[in-house]
Amino acid sequence: MSVADRDLVAALRAELAAIDPLRPCDRDAERAGLEAGGRSRDPVISRLAVRLGRREGSDLPVFDWATRADHCRLAWLRGRFLSHGSLSIANGRTHLEFVVAPEEAPALAEHLAQVSMPAAWRVRRGRGVVTWKSGEAVGLFLRRIGAGPSLLELEARQVSRTLRGELNRVLNAESANLGRSVEAAGRQLAAIDALERAGRLAAEPQVVRTVAAARRETPEATITDLADRLGLHRSLVQRALERIEQQVEIASGRLA
């Protein structure tokens, strides 16, 4: 990730860690989510644990997912993300994962599915990994666990990157189309000149002569532009130009 992306992720984590649950049950749930084994040395997490009332050697509250309300579940998930989660937004791709004990991964994935946020899970190098690779899914999760301004900044960057990518795609496509149009117009003008030098252009049908004259007057025009200018159907203009090139090929002996 770039420095700016890393700073944004750090700001988002700090924003989530600064949330002070009002309900005692939510405080207990988040404390349970911060259980030992995660980022215990992270100063942000350490300050959060102290603020929530956790002390070294004290018993952690027991969290029973099945019996707790959704607001408690989301508080627990916030603690789980802060202690066991990571977020990557490199190269316009959003990737969030929890790294937990292998036996917890399927249970955590099931918990997420129960709150309408299904995630994939697998075991990687002896650790359970629960993953989202969709920017929409990651945004939904972060929003539901309390992210605010930092998430808006993340989504704004994602939109900006998407728009830049789409703009580049359109520009590349337009450039390629323009190149093909210029090449085709060059061939058509050369064919028109060749037919005229051979004295065969005047013998062509009226529509072919009309299209040839319009092509000479506006060599930069697309076939659609020529059709609009002449009041003809696009396919008729296309066939007229193809006929001109074919007549030159016949005259040169390259077309039977």
Backbone torsions as a table, in degrees:
resi	resn	phi	psi	omega
1	MET	NA	153.2	175.1
2	SER	-73.1	166.5	178.3
3	VAL	-60.3	-41.3	-180.0
4	ALA	-62.8	-39.8	179.1
5	ASP	-67.6	-41.8	178.0
6	ARG	-63.0	-40.6	178.8
7	ASP	-63.7	-37.9	179.6
8	LEU	-66.7	-42.2	178.0
9	VAL	-62.4	-42.9	178.4
10	ALA	-62.2	-40.4	179.2
11	ALA	-66.0	-37.3	179.2
12	LEU	-66.2	-42.7	178.1
13	ARG	-63.9	-42.2	179.4
14	ALA	-64.3	-36.9	178.8
15	GLU	-64.5	-43.2	178.1
16	LEU	-66.5	-39.6	-179.1
17	ALA	-69.0	-20.9	-179.0
18	ALA	-82.4	-9.5	179.1
19	ILE	-65.4	131.2	-179.7
20	ASP	-113.4	97.4	-176.7
21	PRO	-57.4	137.7	179.7
22	LEU	-83.8	-35.1	-178.5
23	ARG	-81.1	133.4	175.3
24	PRO	-57.2	-35.9	-179.7
25	CYS	-66.2	-34.5	177.4
26	ASP	-69.7	-36.8	177.8
27	ARG	-63.4	-44.3	178.8
28	ASP	-64.3	-39.9	-179.3
29	ALA	-64.0	-43.8	-179.8
30	GLU	-68.0	-37.2	175.7
31	ARG	-60.2	-40.9	178.7
32	ALA	-64.7	-37.8	177.7
33	GLY	-66.2	-24.1	179.6
34	LEU	-89.2	20.3	-175.0
35	GLU	-53.2	156.1	-176.2
36	ALA	-57.8	150.7	178.5
37	GLY	114.9	-10.0	178.3
38	GLY	-99.7	-132.5	-177.5
39	ARG	-88.7	61.6	-175.9
40	SER	-66.2	-22.1	-178.8
41	ARG	-92.5	-4.3	177.6
42	ASP	-70.8	120.5	-177.4
43	PRO	-59.3	-33.3	178.5
44	VAL	-63.1	-44.5	-179.8
45	ILE	-69.4	-39.2	179.7
46	SER	-61.7	-43.6	178.6
47	ARG	-64.9	-39.0	178.5
48	LEU	-62.8	-45.0	-179.6
49	ALA	-59.5	-41.8	178.3
50	VAL	-65.0	-43.4	-178.3
51	ARG	-64.2	-34.2	179.2
52	LEU	-78.2	-5.3	175.5
53	GLY	101.1	7.3	-179.0
54	ARG	-81.8	137.5	176.4
55	ARG	-127.2	150.0	179.3
56	GLU	-57.1	127.1	178.0
57	GLY	87.9	-7.6	178.7
58	SER	-80.3	156.7	179.3
59	ASP	-74.4	135.9	175.9
60	LEU	-79.3	145.9	177.0
61	PRO	-65.2	145.7	177.3
62	VAL	-83.0	129.9	-179.1
63	PHE	-112.8	117.1	178.9
64	ASP	-105.5	100.2	-175.7
65	TRP	-55.0	-42.9	-172.3
66	ALA	-62.4	-29.8	-174.0
67	THR	-103.1	-2.9	-174.4
68	ARG	-94.1	151.3	177.9
69	ALA	-71.5	163.9	-177.3
70	ASP	-60.6	-36.4	-178.9
71	HIS	-65.8	-33.0	175.2
72	CYS	-69.5	-41.0	179.4
73	ARG	-61.1	-42.0	179.5
74	LEU	-68.2	-35.9	175.6
75	ALA	-63.4	-42.1	178.1
76	TRP	-63.6	-41.6	178.5
77	LEU	-65.0	-35.4	176.7
78	ARG	-62.5	-45.5	177.0
79	GLY	-62.7	-38.8	179.8
80	ARG	-64.5	-41.3	179.1
81	PHE	-65.6	-44.4	-177.8
82	LEU	-64.1	-34.1	-177.1
83	SER	-94.2	-25.6	-175.4
84	HIS	-130.1	3.9	-174.9
85	GLY	-105.8	159.0	174.4
86	SER	-141.6	151.3	-178.6
87	LEU	-130.3	130.9	177.1
88	SER	-124.7	133.9	178.7
89	ILE	-128.5	32.9	-176.8
90	ALA	-74.1	143.2	173.3
91	ASN	55.8	34.2	177.6
92	GLY	75.9	2.8	179.6
93	ARG	-105.0	137.2	-179.2
94	THR	-106.7	129.1	-176.1
95	HIS	-141.5	121.0	177.4
96	LEU	-123.7	135.5	178.3
97	GLU	-144.6	151.5	170.9
98	PHE	-106.4	134.1	174.2
99	VAL	-112.3	111.8	-173.0
100	VAL	-133.0	-179.5	174.7
101	ALA	-61.8	145.4	-175.3
102	PRO	-57.3	-34.2	-179.3
103	GLU	-74.4	-18.9	179.9
104	GLU	-83.7	-25.9	-173.2
105	ALA	-54.7	-51.9	-179.6
106	PRO	-64.5	-34.4	178.7
107	ALA	-66.9	-41.8	179.0
108	LEU	-65.0	-41.4	177.4
109	ALA	-61.8	-38.7	177.5
110	GLU	-66.2	-41.4	177.0
111	HIS	-58.7	-44.7	-178.9
112	LEU	-64.7	-38.8	177.6
113	ALA	-63.1	-35.1	-178.6
114	GLN	-68.9	-20.8	175.5
115	VAL	-107.4	27.5	173.5
116	SER	63.9	34.2	175.5
117	MET	-134.1	63.8	-175.9
118	PRO	-61.3	142.3	-179.5
119	ALA	-137.1	158.4	176.4
120	ALA	-87.0	154.4	176.0
121	TRP	-142.0	156.3	176.9
122	ARG	-161.0	170.7	173.8
123	VAL	-104.9	126.3	-178.2
124	ARG	-128.3	117.7	-179.9
125	ARG	50.3	45.0	176.1
126	GLY	79.7	3.9	179.1
127	ARG	-120.3	145.8	175.6
128	GLY	-80.5	135.1	-178.7
129	VAL	-127.3	123.3	177.0
130	VAL	-111.4	126.9	-165.2
131	THR	-133.7	143.6	162.3
132	TRP	-121.2	136.2	175.0
133	LYS	-120.2	9.0	178.7
134	SER	-100.9	127.4	178.2
135	GLY	-59.2	-36.2	179.6
136	GLU	-65.9	-43.7	-180.0
137	ALA	-66.1	-41.8	179.1
138	VAL	-63.4	-44.1	179.5
139	GLY	-61.7	-41.0	178.3
140	LEU	-62.0	-45.4	-179.9
141	PHE	-61.5	-49.8	-177.6
142	LEU	-62.6	-37.5	179.1
143	ARG	-66.1	-41.7	-176.7
144	ARG	-70.9	-25.9	178.7
145	ILE	-92.6	5.1	169.3
146	GLY	114.8	3.6	-180.0
147	ALA	-66.5	145.4	-178.0
148	GLY	-130.3	-104.5	-175.6
149	PRO	-56.4	-40.2	-179.3
150	SER	-65.3	-35.8	177.2
151	LEU	-67.5	-39.0	176.7
152	LEU	-60.9	-40.4	177.5
153	GLU	-64.9	-42.0	177.9
154	LEU	-60.8	-46.2	-179.2
155	GLU	-66.7	-35.9	177.5
156	ALA	-63.4	-40.3	178.2
157	ARG	-66.1	-39.5	179.3
158	GLN	-63.3	-43.7	178.6
159	VAL	-62.4	-43.7	179.5
160	SER	-60.4	-44.1	179.5
161	ARG	-65.7	-39.5	178.8
162	THR	-63.6	-43.3	179.8
163	LEU	-65.0	-40.9	178.2
164	ARG	-63.0	-42.4	179.1
165	GLY	-63.5	-42.2	179.3
166	GLU	-66.4	-40.4	178.8
167	LEU	-62.9	-43.9	177.9
168	ASN	-62.0	-39.8	178.9
169	ARG	-62.5	-45.0	-179.5
170	VAL	-64.7	-43.3	-179.6
171	LEU	-63.8	-40.8	178.3
172	ASN	-63.8	-41.3	179.3
173	ALA	-65.6	-42.7	179.0
174	GLU	-63.5	-40.1	179.2
175	SER	-62.9	-42.7	178.6
176	ALA	-65.0	-42.2	178.8
177	ASN	-63.8	-40.5	179.3
178	LEU	-63.4	-42.3	178.8
179	GLY	-60.9	-42.5	178.7
180	ARG	-66.6	-38.7	179.4
181	SER	-64.8	-42.5	179.3
182	VAL	-63.7	-42.7	179.6
183	GLU	-63.1	-43.6	179.8
184	ALA	-65.4	-41.7	179.2
185	ALA	-62.6	-38.2	177.6
186	GLY	-62.1	-42.8	178.5
187	ARG	-64.2	-42.0	-177.5
188	GLN	-65.9	-41.9	178.7
189	LEU	-63.9	-41.0	178.0
190	ALA	-64.0	-39.1	179.7
191	ALA	-67.7	-39.8	178.0
192	ILE	-61.7	-45.4	178.7
193	ASP	-61.4	-41.3	-178.8
194	ALA	-65.2	-42.0	178.6
195	LEU	-64.3	-39.2	-179.4
196	GLU	-67.8	-40.9	178.4
197	ARG	-63.5	-32.8	-179.7
198	ALA	-82.3	-3.1	-179.9
199	GLY	73.4	19.5	-175.8
200	ARG	-103.1	-13.7	-177.7
201	LEU	-64.8	-38.9	-177.9
202	ALA	-65.7	-20.1	-179.0
203	ALA	-87.0	-6.0	-178.9
204	GLU	-76.5	158.0	178.3
205	PRO	-58.3	158.2	-176.4
206	GLN	-55.7	-42.7	-177.0
207	VAL	-64.1	-35.5	179.3
208	VAL	-68.1	-42.7	179.1
209	ARG	-64.7	-37.2	179.8
210	THR	-65.6	-45.0	179.2
211	VAL	-65.3	-39.2	179.4
212	ALA	-62.3	-42.4	179.5
213	ALA	-64.7	-40.9	179.6
214	ALA	-66.7	-37.9	178.0
215	ARG	-63.7	-41.4	178.7
216	ARG	-64.5	-38.5	-177.4
217	GLU	-73.1	-32.3	-178.1
218	THR	-132.2	74.4	-176.9
219	PRO	-63.8	-21.8	-177.7
220	GLU	-85.9	-8.3	-174.7
221	ALA	-71.5	145.4	172.8
222	THR	-80.1	169.7	178.6
223	ILE	-61.7	-38.2	177.9
224	THR	-63.4	-41.4	177.8
225	ASP	-61.4	-43.7	179.5
226	LEU	-63.1	-42.4	-179.6
227	ALA	-62.7	-43.1	179.3
228	ASP	-64.5	-41.3	-178.1
229	ARG	-64.9	-39.9	-175.6
230	LEU	-90.2	-10.0	-177.9
231	GLY	71.4	29.9	-178.9
232	LEU	-113.3	161.7	175.4
233	HIS	-71.2	143.9	-177.3
234	ARG	-57.0	-40.7	-178.6
235	SER	-64.9	-32.2	178.4
236	LEU	-68.3	-41.5	176.6
237	VAL	-63.6	-42.7	179.5
238	GLN	-60.1	-44.9	-179.1
239	ARG	-67.1	-34.8	179.4
240	ALA	-65.1	-43.9	179.5
241	LEU	-67.6	-38.6	177.2
242	GLU	-64.6	-37.6	179.0
243	ARG	-63.3	-40.7	179.7
244	ILE	-59.7	-47.1	-179.9
245	GLU	-65.3	-37.0	180.0
246	GLN	-67.2	-38.5	-179.7
247	GLN	-63.7	-37.2	177.2
248	VAL	-66.8	-40.5	179.0
249	GLU	-65.2	-37.8	176.9
250	ILE	-63.4	-44.5	-178.3
251	ALA	-64.6	-32.7	-178.6
252	SER	-86.6	-2.8	177.1
253	GLY	82.4	11.0	-178.2
254	ARG	-90.4	-10.9	-179.3
255	LEU	-125.3	127.0	-177.1
256	ALA	-71.7	NA	NA
